[in-house]
Amino acid sequence: MSHDLGLLYGVTLDHLLQFSEMLIPMENVALHELLIDLARAATDAAMVSLRQMRKNEGHNLSLDMQDRLKEIERRLSEIEGLQDGLPQRALDKLRERVKRLTVPEAYDEYRMEMELAFLADRLDITEEIVRLRGHIAAFRKTLESPAGSVGKRLEFLLQEMNREANTIGSKTSNIEISHHGVGMREEIERIREQVQNVE
């Protein structure tokens, strides 16, 4: 059409406003009301369709996030199994190594036990696992909450989940636990990308 009219950039509102007869009020009130009613009905139908589309999208996002939370929980269970007895085994190994390397007279048993107790506390990731499980439960509860804007709360919980997963990874020398920690952080990041679409 633009080509037929010799217009370089297409038809604009300025072109239409040059035709003053297009802007005269309608004399047929019934037709005017019919057009208004049709426009209103079309707008209402579009809004209903938009709401349904957003509801479907929200449902799909929720399902995806729930699946990722299950994967994080699966990895946490694996970590718990791997962690069982690990600090004690690491301490026993260290105790034996120290005894082999030190002169018996220079060996202070009490000091050694204090250092090992401190190390045992640093190797224990039970608190981090409990907190991460708590954050997952809070995330699920928030996700299932129908009221209000939840995006900011979900982002905060993801930040806390990521912190616990990082701490778990940094406190262990077990390579399998480290791999599970990386896997959890990957899932948390994928959930974070989905949360960007949540209000």
N, C-alpha and C positions, 0 to 999 in steps of 0.2 A: 504494500500500500504506500509506504514512504517513497519508494522508487517511482510509482505511478504519479505521485503528486510532486515529484521533483524535490523532495525534502532530503537533505543530507543526513540528518541525525534522527529521523523519525518524527512521529507526531508527539507534540508536547502539550501541556496544559495551556500554554500561551496561544497555541494555534486554535484550540477549542474555544477559548474565551473570546476570540475575534468574532465568533458567530453569536451575536446577542440573542437571536431567537431561541437559542438552547437554554437560556437562563430566565425565560419568562415563566412566571408562576402558572401552575396548571389551573385551568378553570373547572375541570371535571374533578370535583372533590371525591367522588366515589372511587375513581381510578387512582387518585393520589393516596387515599387511605388503603386501597388494595396493595399498592406498591410498598407502602410503609409496612403493612402487615407481612407481606412476602419477605421483605428485607429483614424484619424482626425474626420471622420464623427461620429464615436461612441462618441468621446469626446464632439463634438459640440452638439449632441443630449442629452448627459448627462447634459451639461451646461444649455441647454434650459429647460430641465425637472427640474433641480434644481432651476432655476430662477422662473419657474411657481409655483413650490412647495412653495418657499419662499414668492411669491406674495400672494398665497392662504392663507398661514399661517398668513401673515401680515394683510390680509383682515379680517380673523377670530379674530385675536387679537384686531384689531380696533373695530369690532362690539362688542366684549365683554367689552372693555373699555368704549365704548359709552353707553352701558347699565348700567354700574356701575356709570358713570357720571350722568345719568338720575336719578338713585336712590339717589345719593347725593343731586341733585337738589330737588327731591321730599321731602327729609328730611329737606332741607333748608326752603322750603315752609311751612312745618309743624311747624318748629321752629318760622318762622315769625308770623304765626297765634297764636302760644302759647305766643310769646313775646309781642304781641300787648297789651299795657296797663299794662303789668306785672311790670315794674319798678315803675310806679305810684302807683299801688296797694300795692307794698312792702313798699314804702315810707309812704303812708298813714297809713298803719298798724304800722310801726315803730314810726311814729309821735304820734299816739294814745298811744302806749305803753310807750313812754318816758313821755308823759304828765301824765299818771297814776302813774308812778313811782317816779316822782320828786315833790319836794315841790314847790308850785307856786312862792314863792319869789326867789328861786334858779334857776328858769327856765329862760334861756336866749334865747328868741325867735330868735333873729338874728343869734346867734351862731348855734342854731339848724337848721335853714334854710341853713346855709353855709355847715354844715356837710351833710345834706340831699341832697343838690345839688351835692356835691362831690360823695356821694354814688350813686345817680342817674346816674352820668356819668360812674361810674364803672359797673353798672348793664346793661347799654345800649350796645347791641351787633350789632347794625345796621352797624357800620363800618366793623366789621368782616364778616358779611353776604355779604356786597357789595364787599369786597375784595375777598372772597371765590368765589362768582359768576364770578368775573373778572378772577381769576385763572382758573376756569373751562372753560371759553370762550377761554382763551389763550391756554389751553391744547388741546381743540378741534381743534383750528386753526393749532397748531403745528402738531397734529396727522394727519390732512388732507393735510399737506404740503408735496408735492412729492419730494422736493429737499433736498439732503444732509442728514447728520446724525442728528437725532432728539432725540436720547435716553437721552443725558445729559440734554437737555432742559426740556424734560418731567419729568426727575427725580427732577430737580430743582423746577418745578411747583408743583409736588406732595409734596415736602418738604414744600412749602408755603401753600398749601391747608391743610396739616396736622397741621401746626402752627395755622391757623385760626380756624380749627375745635376744636383744644385743647383749644384755648382762649374762644371760645363760651361755651364749657363745663365748664370751670373754672369760668366764670363770672356769671353763673346762679345758682339759688337755686331751680329751677324748675326741678323736677325729670324726666319729660317727655323730656324736652329739653336736659338734660344730656344723656338720653338714645339715642336720635337722634344723639347727638354728638359722642357717642361711635359707633353707626351704620355707621356714615360718616367715622370715622377713620378706621373702618374695611374695608369699600369699598376702601378707599385710599390705604390701605395696599395690598389689592388684586390687585389693578391696578399696584402698585409698583412691585409686583411679575411678572406681565405681561410685564412691561416695561423692565425688565431684558433681555427679548428676542428681544428687539428692538435695532437696531443700531443707 
